């Protein structure tokens, strides 16, 4: 039996700037699943605390938004911090 991952609202993004690049976007809500949280903990444990502290800020007030050149509908939302950057990878629902 497979257990369904729960989702949590991470924040809302300003989709107006993304519409020019992607066209119609289904929602301005950015969610994070339990599976993605596990991914961060397992693959990027050194960044988990930063994600908890600044993840919402990275999607609601990013310094940079970069379109992924390899994967359609993927953007990187980057927030500059004093000693590092936090990168939140977002799949845009088209």
One Martini backbone bead per residue (centre of mass of N, CA, C, O) as a GRO file, in nm:
protein
   94
    1UNK     BB    1   0.093   0.039   0.025
    2UNK     BB    2   0.053   0.370  -0.069
    3UNK     BB    3   0.150   0.674   0.052
    4UNK     BB    4   0.040   0.986   0.055
    5UNK     BB    5   0.150   1.287   0.006
    6UNK     BB    6   0.187   1.574   0.157
    7UNK     BB    7   0.088   1.917   0.144
    8UNK     BB    8   0.241   2.247   0.144
    9UNK     BB    9   0.237   2.574   0.184
   10UNK     BB   10   0.489   2.805   0.097
   11UNK     BB   11   0.360   3.009  -0.126
   12UNK     BB   12   0.329   3.310  -0.318
   13UNK     BB   13   0.337   3.414  -0.651
   14UNK     BB   14   0.425   3.623  -0.916
   15UNK     BB   15   0.283   3.552  -1.230
   16UNK     BB   16   0.312   3.792  -1.428
   17UNK     BB   17   0.620   3.745  -1.507
   18UNK     BB   18   0.562   3.439  -1.620
   19UNK     BB   19   0.353   3.459  -1.855
   20UNK     BB   20   0.542   3.547  -2.087
   21UNK     BB   21   0.695   3.265  -2.083
   22UNK     BB   22   0.442   3.036  -2.018
   23UNK     BB   23   0.174   3.152  -1.980
   24UNK     BB   24  -0.063   2.993  -1.851
   25UNK     BB   25  -0.131   2.976  -1.500
   26UNK     BB   26  -0.296   2.799  -1.254
   27UNK     BB   27  -0.107   2.913  -1.006
   28UNK     BB   28   0.037   3.088  -0.711
   29UNK     BB   29   0.100   2.828  -0.569
   30UNK     BB   30   0.342   2.689  -0.346
   31UNK     BB   31   0.437   2.360  -0.302
   32UNK     BB   32   0.520   2.101  -0.061
   33UNK     BB   33   0.635   1.786  -0.024
   34UNK     BB   34   0.736   1.523   0.155
   35UNK     BB   35   0.929   1.420  -0.062
   36UNK     BB   36   1.096   1.689  -0.086
   37UNK     BB   37   1.186   1.695   0.206
   38UNK     BB   38   1.338   1.428   0.196
   39UNK     BB   39   1.534   1.513  -0.025
   40UNK     BB   40   1.673   1.736   0.132
   41UNK     BB   41   1.765   1.567   0.375
   42UNK     BB   42   1.925   1.345   0.204
   43UNK     BB   43   2.084   1.539  -0.027
   44UNK     BB   44   2.066   1.843   0.155
   45UNK     BB   45   2.124   1.879   0.475
   46UNK     BB   46   2.275   2.162   0.486
   47UNK     BB   47   1.986   2.312   0.369
   48UNK     BB   48   1.736   2.267   0.550
   49UNK     BB   49   1.745   2.508   0.743
   50UNK     BB   50   1.729   2.722   0.520
   51UNK     BB   51   1.458   2.633   0.407
   52UNK     BB   52   1.293   2.682   0.663
   53UNK     BB   53   1.376   2.991   0.690
   54UNK     BB   54   1.377   3.083   0.344
   55UNK     BB   55   1.172   2.954   0.141
   56UNK     BB   56   0.941   3.157   0.139
   57UNK     BB   57   1.114   3.406   0.062
   58UNK     BB   58   1.213   3.290  -0.214
   59UNK     BB   59   0.911   3.288  -0.344
   60UNK     BB   60   0.803   3.586  -0.251
   61UNK     BB   61   1.128   3.726  -0.268
   62UNK     BB   62   1.312   3.716  -0.514
   63UNK     BB   63   1.609   3.800  -0.685
   64UNK     BB   64   1.576   3.543  -0.875
   65UNK     BB   65   1.463   3.421  -1.205
   66UNK     BB   66   1.519   3.099  -1.355
   67UNK     BB   67   1.518   2.927  -1.640
   68UNK     BB   68   1.512   2.611  -1.741
   69UNK     BB   69   1.682   2.476  -2.023
   70UNK     BB   70   1.591   2.153  -1.989
   71UNK     BB   71   1.311   2.211  -1.832
   72UNK     BB   72   0.991   2.232  -1.852
   73UNK     BB   73   0.845   2.438  -1.607
   74UNK     BB   74   1.122   2.539  -1.478
   75UNK     BB   75   1.235   2.709  -1.182
   76UNK     BB   76   1.454   2.943  -1.023
   77UNK     BB   77   1.454   3.054  -0.688
   78UNK     BB   78   1.648   3.330  -0.567
   79UNK     BB   79   1.816   3.394  -0.253
   80UNK     BB   80   2.005   3.624  -0.101
   81UNK     BB   81   2.260   3.582   0.126
   82UNK     BB   82   2.526   3.650   0.304
   83UNK     BB   83   2.685   3.344   0.261
   84UNK     BB   84   2.448   3.275   0.052
   85UNK     BB   85   2.218   3.077  -0.127
   86UNK     BB   86   1.877   3.018  -0.212
   87UNK     BB   87   1.733   2.739  -0.386
   88UNK     BB   88   1.420   2.713  -0.558
   89UNK     BB   89   1.248   2.459  -0.706
   90UNK     BB   90   0.997   2.515  -0.967
   91UNK     BB   91   0.692   2.391  -1.078
   92UNK     BB   92   0.497   2.493  -1.334
   93UNK     BB   93   0.150   2.517  -1.373
   94UNK     BB   94  -0.003   2.490  -1.707
   0.00000   0.00000   0.00000
